[in-house]
Amino acid sequence: MELYGALASPYVARVILFARLKGIDLPPAEVPGGWSGSPEYKALSPIGKIPALNVDGQCIPESETICEYLEDTYPDTPGLPADAFGRAQSRTISRIVDLYMSPISSELARQVNPEKRDDAVVAKNAEACATVWTYLEHFMGDGPFAVGAEPTLGDCALGPHMVMFKVLAFDTFDSIADPTQAGGRLQSWWEAMQGHEVCRGLLDEYAVAFEAMMAYFRK
């Protein structure tokens, strides 16, 4: 197997963390052709996004699908809770990240430069952040992780995105508070992630990679 992508992507980081929790060494490899829009890469994945997993010459796109593939093919160390409802909860956290949290980061990334900032856009997204934190805390299961005593798919999705918001938003926009410092469920979840060696290690690596990428947007 070969995972195409760069660690600065929270979606690539999701797959790497999920793999590491299963004991799988799956470092990111350079995209064929050097970038995701290259003819070489699009011949493998016409979607043209990262990550993609090359399995004996066949392509699996999308981080969520890749994680589900790893879950099916490496079942000995589960990446989802044992019960059906718990699995649904973990997948729900991942979907909230993709559908409601990720679009906010895309808009805020264009607002980090104060000289180009639109205060109305920031205000709109500050409200959206508060809504997303409510969604997450409502649908999280018993802790300390997103669902249960061990990190699962939902943690692998939320962890890199929360790091992204720490780098991108919480110290940049006064109107967007860090929910992992607010005393609620997201704070206890974050403390669990930081206390887990594998999770903390990957999140630290991702923070370095994402900060380096964000230096470009701050120019």
Number of C-alpha atoms within 10 A of each C-alpha: 12 16 24 24 24 20 24 20 18 27 22 25 27 30 30 23 30 30 22 16 20 17 13 13 12 17 18 19 14 14 21 17 12 12 17 22 17 14 15 15 21 17 13 18 21 14 14 17 17 22 29 28 28 17 11 8 10 12 17 18 21 17 22 19 14 23 22 16 14 18 19 12 9 15 12 10 11 18 26 24 19 9 8 9 11 19 17 16 20 27 20 18 25 23 17 19 21 16 11 16 23 18 13 18 18 10 14 21 15 15 22 20 14 11 7 9 13 14 12 9 13 22 14 12 20 20 12 17 22 14 13 18 19 14 16 20 15 11 16 22 19 12 16 20 24 33 26 16 13 18 27 24 29 27 26 30 28 24 25 28 24 23 18 23 21 17 16 20 23 15 13 16 17 10 15 19 16 18 19 17 13 11 9 12 24 24 16 18 22 22 16 20 23 16 11 14 10 16 21 18 13 19 24 14 14 25 20 13 15 21 15 12 13 16 9 8 12 13 7
